[in-house]
Amino acid sequence: MNDPRPDPDALLRAAARENRGRLKVFLGAAPGVGKTYEMLAEGAALARAGLDVVVGVAETHGRAETAAQLAGLEIVPLRRMAYQGHALDEMDMDAILERRPALVLVDELAHTNAPGSRHDKRWQDVEELLAAGIDVHSTLNIQHLESLNDVVASFTHVRVRETLPDRMLEEAELEIVDIPPDELIERLRQGKVYVPEEATRALGAFFSKSNLSALRELALRRAAQAVDAQMLDYVRAHAMAGTWAASDRLVVAVSEQPGSLELVRAAKRMADALRAPWTAVHIETPRSARFSDGENAALADALHLATQLGGQVATLPAETVLAGLQRFAAEARATQLIVGKSSRSRWFELRHGSIVDRLVRETQGLAVHVLPTGDNAAQTPVPRLSRPRGEWGSLSGYLVSFALTAAVTLMGTQILRTGNISDLGLLYLLPVMVAATRYGLRTGVVTGLLCSIGYNFFFIPPTHTLTIEDPRNILTVLVLLGVAVVSSQLAARVRAHALQAQASAAQNGALAGFARLLTGVRTVDDLGHLLCAEIGRLLAGNAVLLMPGDDGLSQRWSWPKEAHLETLDLAAATWAYDNNAPAGRGSDTLTASEWLFHPLAAGGAAMGVFGLARSDARAPVRPDQLPLLLSLLDQAALALDRILLEGQMAELSQVRERDRLRHALLSSVSHDLRTPLTTILGTLDAVRTTDPEQEEQMAAARGEAERLHRFVTNLLDMARIEAGALHGKAEPVDLEEAVSGALHQLRALLGGHRLDIAIARDVPMVMVDPHLFHHCLTNLIENAAKYGDPGGPIAIAARRIGPGLELTVADRGPGIPPGEEERIFETFARIEGSDRKGGTGLGLAIVRGFALAMGLSVSAAARPPDADGKGGACFTIRFDPAHLREWPTI
């Protein structure tokens, strides 16, 4: 075997870690095992040793012994954020990055940050700190790992919502913080984990002994897997020889022979018993090119079964099966190898040897499990559906070889006339070498036999007969025949290796060429044409690409153009898109379809479906072509994702520009109109006349001017909301006075409406910004007056709901259509078929914006019909307890 060399991927991963900070995770099975305590204790020890250590965030949960560890450590103040009327404290990323300590302690790695934070999750904050070169120590419970979410839920019956990807542990140094379940339960009873009431509930649910034991096992096993993966990465990066069997790693060899399915199932059972990772590997030798369709199908079934059972799959090209298995086992650092022992004749073993025997003899540090596969009476033999063309050579090859033999014979005859040359037999090696190199082993052997006969017939006395008088010439013929056979074998082997290398180079060239073509693709249409044409050409099949639209999944591109899908094919393609999994022939779903469909997925979501079929009704793709197909589809999916993102970014830029222009227009119009309107209103208020008709006209002019003034005010308020320029100051406001002020301002508009006001005297004051709250009330009351029935009643009520308070403004009229309750608060929204049709669509949007700015919530609902069958709309402003202030007692 060759000397080990550093693994390029491992070296790249090591290089990527050079400028990053290091992450250490204190991993525990459950809350209360002491993760935060251990993290703070180690941080304090490092600080005493002279390291620059700060605390980014630490959750002590009221535990005195944990809080004591904070003494002497520098704590970066938390950043306070307001959310729905509550103040939330989160880690201040900007302060930590500006401070740039050597090590920051960040508790609860799976924590979800408050809305409005830079990142949604705390582990994303940690990634940014690591990218900045800052080391991080953090804590994690095993149930927060994404891959174990379903497993934990299966026995705890609790679905953990805060999860993080497993890759966070791949590069982290792990320290297990572990205590026995009985000790943790005792800590719970003593109130050292939760307060007594919560501890009692926890002991009866999540913190049962069985759950804690299972979680403890998961933590230990997951940590062992992470450490094993890091150890293997280090070993490969430094080209260290040996198995490094800290834990078991299984490899099962599969082939086209009967029994491969049984080998895969046996490997799965053994891996489950050992709790070890396993891989199914196929060694691709020159003989693989001569597999029949049945043998290719059997191999594909074995590899597919391994994937279904949770194993990894690999295909490795090699000169021989033995060399390939030895190389793969060494690269994978396998500790156990499972191979099948099929029934072979003695003659076969004498000619080819026994791979199993040589594995056992020549492979060191590897346990070889040999399972019989050929004596099973129930084993179904692999059908040879078709014999590969050219297995016995082509007619043209034999004709060319015969012509070369004849030419060498003529050349030898001419040379013989010039003198007695005894080495004419060496000339016959030329056609043998040419035939074996160009046309294969069998053609070379036949050519060797023909050359031996020709040499005997034309040059060994007595000539022109097959009789050999001199015994020495018999040895010459036999040596010539032996050299011809050996030369044919060597030449054929070189040819097979050359063809294998050529196929590998062609595949790599196809991938590189396809990637180069993708770089120039700018539209989805170009990508569809390119994908179908290139894959159809490379794999000699028909190709289609389907994309989702308003009417569902539809065929958009094909190669050739006349390729089309039947109803069953469309059903298979739709299933592949909906489930993000292969469907059709060669998969596990809707195999009656002649097409094989693979989703084009990026980021875990399917964006389209690619289909492949063959006109001759054979399998759409051979097993050896499947990796090439998947690689091409992965590249196409990334290109499609890039094109779609570019389109979204262009649309987003247009939206931003449109919003910028709209904001500028709103601000400009509102400011330019406000000053002359103020002058007009002041003049109208100052003008008085004794003529009743003129007074009526002046009142109408004042009313319209006031309405225009409210409209301009709404424009200005909307511009302030969109610019984020609201800075309200909460003050105690009497609801009755606030409603009276709004009604007084709208007295001209409300003249024909009956007002039903129900505000109890014991309703507390509300903590709001008086100006913003006044605008909310005037817009809601004006909305009820304008869009309710003319002269209809308007009800304004305030009542206590639990610890909070609700203020409602309701009208009688057509009301709000079902499903439009949220859209009615959008900017410029006007609802057809309701009492919200018409107007500018700004008033309710301003109400929602001002309410959110004050920490309140506002909603709309249809009002139940009255005795006359009249419905209407009802708008509710809700105040939580934090926005209430009781009247002072005297």
DAZI-V191370 format. One record per backbone hydrogen bond with DSSP energy under -0.5 kcal/mol. CO is the residue of the C=O (numbers start at 0). NH is the residue of the N-H. If there is no record, write none. Layout:
BEGIN
co:nh
CO:NH
CO:NH
END
This chain:
BEGIN
co:nh
6:10
7:11
8:12
9:13
10:14
11:15
12:16
14:17
16:19
21:135
22:172
23:137
24:26
24:174
25:139
26:176
27:141
29:32
33:37
34:38
35:39
36:40
37:41
38:42
39:43
40:44
41:45
42:46
43:47
44:48
45:50
46:49
50:52
51:101
51:102
52:73
53:55
53:104
54:75
56:106
57:59
59:62
61:63
62:66
63:67
64:68
65:68
66:69
67:70
69:72
73:54
73:75
74:76
77:79
78:89
80:87
82:85
85:82
85:87
87:80
89:78
90:92
91:95
92:96
93:97
94:98
95:99
101:134
102:53
103:105
103:136
104:55
104:56
104:106
105:138
107:110
108:122
110:112
110:121
113:116
119:112
120:123
120:124
121:125
122:126
123:127
124:128
125:129
126:130
127:131
128:133
129:20
129:132
134:103
135:23
136:105
137:25
138:108
139:27
140:143
141:144
143:163
144:147
145:148
147:151
148:152
149:153
150:154
151:154
151:155
152:156
157:159
160:162
163:145
164:167
165:168
165:169
166:169
166:170
172:24
174:26
175:177
176:28
179:183
180:184
181:185
182:186
183:187
184:188
185:189
186:191
186:192
187:190
194:198
195:199
196:200
197:201
198:202
199:203
201:204
201:206
204:207
205:207
207:211
208:212
209:213
210:214
211:215
212:216
213:217
214:218
215:219
216:220
217:221
218:222
219:223
220:224
221:225
222:226
223:227
224:228
225:229
226:230
227:231
228:232
229:233
230:234
231:235
232:236
233:237
234:239
235:6
235:238
243:245
247:276
248:334
248:335
249:278
250:337
251:253
251:280
256:259
258:262
259:263
260:264
261:265
262:266
263:267
264:268
265:269
266:270
267:271
268:272
269:273
270:274
270:275
276:249
277:311
278:251
278:280
279:313
280:253
281:283
281:315
282:284
283:317
284:287
285:288
286:289
287:290
291:295
292:296
293:297
294:298
295:299
296:300
297:301
298:302
299:303
300:304
301:305
302:306
303:307
304:308
305:310
306:309
311:279
313:281
315:283
319:323
320:324
321:325
322:326
323:327
324:328
325:329
326:330
327:331
328:332
328:333
329:332
334:366
335:250
336:338
336:368
337:252
338:370
339:341
340:372
340:373
341:343
344:348
345:349
346:350
347:351
348:352
352:354
353:357
354:358
355:359
356:360
357:361
358:362
361:363
365:367
366:336
366:368
367:369
368:338
368:370
370:340
374:376
375:378
378:380
380:382
382:384
385:292
387:390
389:392
393:397
394:398
395:399
396:400
397:401
398:402
399:403
400:404
401:405
402:406
403:407
404:408
405:409
406:410
407:411
408:412
409:413
410:414
411:415
412:416
413:417
414:417
414:418
415:418
418:420
419:421
420:423
422:425
423:426
423:427
424:427
425:428
426:429
426:430
427:431
428:432
429:433
430:434
431:435
432:436
433:437
434:438
435:439
439:443
440:444
441:445
442:446
443:447
444:448
445:449
446:450
447:451
448:452
449:453
450:454
451:455
452:456
453:457
454:458
454:459
455:459
456:463
458:460
460:468
461:464
466:468
468:470
469:472
469:473
470:474
471:475
472:476
473:477
474:478
475:479
476:480
477:481
478:482
479:483
480:484
481:485
482:486
483:487
484:488
485:489
486:490
487:491
488:492
489:493
490:494
491:495
492:496
493:497
494:498
495:499
496:500
497:501
498:502
499:503
500:504
501:505
502:506
503:507
504:508
505:509
506:510
507:511
508:512
509:513
510:514
511:515
512:516
513:517
514:518
515:519
516:519
517:520
522:526
523:527
524:528
525:529
526:530
527:531
528:532
529:533
530:534
531:535
532:536
533:537
534:538
535:540
541:612
542:558
543:610
544:555
544:556
545:608
546:553
548:551
551:548
553:546
556:544
558:542
559:562
565:569
566:570
567:571
568:572
569:573
570:574
571:575
572:576
573:577
574:578
575:579
575:580
582:596
583:586
588:583
589:592
594:584
594:596
595:611
596:582
597:609
598:600
599:606
599:607
601:604
604:601
606:547
607:599
608:545
609:597
610:543
611:595
612:541
613:616
621:624
621:625
622:625
622:626
624:628
625:629
626:630
627:631
628:632
629:633
630:634
631:635
632:636
633:637
634:638
635:639
636:640
637:641
638:642
639:643
640:644
641:645
642:646
643:647
644:648
645:649
646:650
647:651
648:652
649:653
650:654
651:655
652:656
653:657
654:658
655:659
656:660
657:661
658:662
659:663
660:664
661:665
662:666
663:667
664:668
665:669
666:670
667:671
668:672
669:673
670:674
671:675
672:676
673:677
674:678
675:679
676:680
677:681
678:682
679:683
680:684
681:685
682:686
689:691
690:694
691:695
692:696
693:697
694:698
695:699
696:700
697:701
698:702
699:703
700:704
701:705
702:706
703:707
704:708
705:709
706:710
707:711
708:712
709:713
710:714
711:715
712:716
713:717
714:718
715:719
716:720
717:721
718:722
719:723
719:724
720:723
724:726
730:767
732:734
732:765
733:737
734:738
735:739
736:740
737:741
738:742
739:743
740:744
741:745
743:746
745:749
747:750
749:752
753:755
753:793
754:756
755:757
755:795
757:759
757:797
759:762
764:884
765:732
765:767
767:730
767:769
768:772
769:773
770:774
771:775
772:776
773:777
774:778
775:779
776:780
777:781
778:782
779:783
780:784
781:785
782:786
783:787
788:791
792:811
793:755
794:809
795:757
796:807
797:759
798:805
800:803
803:800
804:878
805:798
806:876
807:796
808:874
809:794
811:788
814:834
816:819
819:823
821:824
822:825
825:828
829:831
830:833
833:836
840:827
840:828
841:845
842:846
843:847
844:848
845:849
846:850
847:851
848:852
849:853
850:855
851:854
856:877
858:875
860:873
865:868
869:865
870:812
871:815
871:862
872:810
873:860
874:808
875:858
875:877
876:806
877:856
878:804
879:882
880:883
882:766
884:764
END
